[in-house]
Amino acid sequence: MYKIAQKGSIPYPIKSLDLLTAVRHCINVEGELYRGNELIIDFMALSYEENISNLLAAGITARDDGGYLLLSYTDPSLNTSNVFVWDYTYPWEGKMAVQIFIQDYEDSNAIVKFASLEEALQAMRDKYLGQFSENEISVYQFTDTGCEKLTLTQKS
């Protein structure tokens, strides 16, 4: 349903089933987003105002928050507090360590869905604390406003 083209490339289909995720993915790769053959956004070729207008026409509200583009569905019933997590272990200085990434939209990496940030952190605590020390676990939360380093022992 959605396709992305990066500068000079042929549009390729993406796995996203929802528009908001497709828009976020497109912005991350600085591409052009199509629904079928309809161009929705292209931040490299269209003006900022044209892209914002196209998003609004497609049902996405976008607002600038000090240089960050905050995105949500115009219909509030479509917005959720879900978070998506992907995590993995890797060797680091002769020991194993853990990387955990938390974001508010689903992509091919974010394979586990939780109803809230606290639920996600609790699941990761249950999975890793006891096996790894706190300094062997890196937790990063990605939002519209950037990336924040978290710890498993903090409360959300």
C-alpha positions in Angstrom: 0.0 0.0 0.0 2.8 2.5 0.9 6.0 2.9 -1.1 9.1 5.0 -0.4 11.6 6.3 -2.8 14.9 7.7 -1.8 16.6 10.3 -4.0 17.0 8.9 -7.5 15.6 5.5 -6.7 12.5 3.6 -7.8 9.7 3.5 -5.1 9.8 0.3 -3.1 7.0 -1.1 -0.9 7.3 -0.9 2.8 5.8 -3.3 5.4 3.9 -0.5 7.2 0.2 -1.0 7.5 -0.6 2.4 8.9 0.0 5.9 7.5 1.6 7.4 10.6 4.3 4.7 10.7 4.9 5.1 7.0 5.3 8.9 7.4 7.8 8.4 10.3 9.8 5.9 8.3 9.8 8.1 5.3 11.1 11.1 7.3 13.8 8.9 8.8 15.2 8.0 5.4 14.6 11.4 3.9 12.5 9.9 1.1 9.3 10.3 -0.8 6.2 8.6 0.5 3.5 7.3 -1.9 0.1 5.7 -1.1 -0.4 3.8 -4.3 0.8 6.3 -7.0 -0.2 9.3 -4.9 2.7 11.4 -3.5 2.0 12.2 0.2 5.3 13.8 1.3 8.7 14.6 -0.1 10.7 16.8 2.2 13.5 17.1 -0.3 11.5 18.5 -3.2 8.3 20.0 -1.8 8.1 23.0 0.5 7.7 22.4 4.3 4.2 24.0 4.0 3.2 21.7 1.1 4.3 18.6 3.0 2.4 19.7 6.1 -0.7 20.4 4.0 -0.4 17.0 2.3 -0.1 15.3 5.7 -3.2 17.1 7.0 -5.2 16.1 3.9 -4.1 12.5 4.5 -5.2 12.6 8.2 -1.9 13.4 9.9 -1.4 16.5 12.1 2.1 17.8 12.1 3.5 20.5 14.3 6.9 22.0 14.8 8.2 21.8 18.3 11.5 23.7 18.3 12.9 21.9 15.2 11.2 18.5 15.8 8.2 17.5 13.8 5.6 16.1 16.1 3.2 13.8 14.3 -0.2 12.3 15.3 -3.4 11.2 13.7 -5.9 14.1 13.2 -8.5 11.7 14.5 -7.5 11.3 18.2 -9.2 7.8 18.4 -6.4 6.5 16.1 -3.6 7.6 18.4 -2.3 5.0 21.0 0.2 4.9 23.9 1.7 1.7 22.5 5.4 1.3 22.4 7.5 -1.2 20.4 10.7 -2.8 21.5 13.6 -4.6 20.0 16.4 -5.9 22.0 19.5 -8.0 21.5 22.7 -9.2 23.3 26.2 -8.7 21.9 29.8 -9.3 23.1 31.4 -6.3 24.7 34.9 -6.3 26.3 34.9 -10.0 26.9 31.3 -10.1 28.4 27.8 -10.0 27.0 25.8 -6.8 27.0 22.3 -5.8 26.1 20.9 -3.1 23.8 17.2 -2.2 24.1 15.4 0.2 21.7 12.0 1.6 22.5 9.9 3.6 20.0 6.3 4.7 19.6 5.8 3.2 16.1 6.2 -0.3 14.7 8.9 -1.1 12.1 10.6 -4.2 10.9 13.0 -4.1 13.9 10.5 -3.3 16.7 9.0 -6.8 17.1 7.4 -6.7 20.5 4.4 -4.4 21.3 3.5 -3.1 24.7 0.6 -1.0 25.9 2.8 1.5 27.7 6.4 2.5 28.4 6.2 1.1 32.0 4.9 -2.2 30.7 7.8 -2.4 28.3 10.4 -1.5 30.9 9.0 -4.1 33.3 9.2 -6.8 30.7 12.8 -5.9 30.0 13.6 -5.9 33.7 12.1 -9.3 34.0 14.0 -10.5 31.0 17.5 -9.1 31.8 18.0 -7.9 35.4 19.6 -10.7 37.3 21.4 -11.9 34.2 23.1 -8.6 33.5 24.3 -5.7 35.6 22.7 -2.3 35.1 25.8 -1.0 33.4 25.7 -3.9 30.9 22.3 -2.8 29.7 21.7 0.2 27.4 18.1 1.4 26.9 17.2 4.1 24.3 13.8 5.6 23.8 13.2 7.2 20.4 10.4 9.7 20.1 9.5 12.6 17.8 11.7 14.8 19.8 14.8 12.7 19.7 16.5 9.9 21.7 16.7 9.6 25.4 18.9 7.1 27.3 16.9 5.3 30.0 17.7 2.8 32.7 15.7 -0.3 33.6 15.5 0.7 37.2 13.9 4.1 36.6 10.2 4.5 36.7 8.5 6.0 33.6 
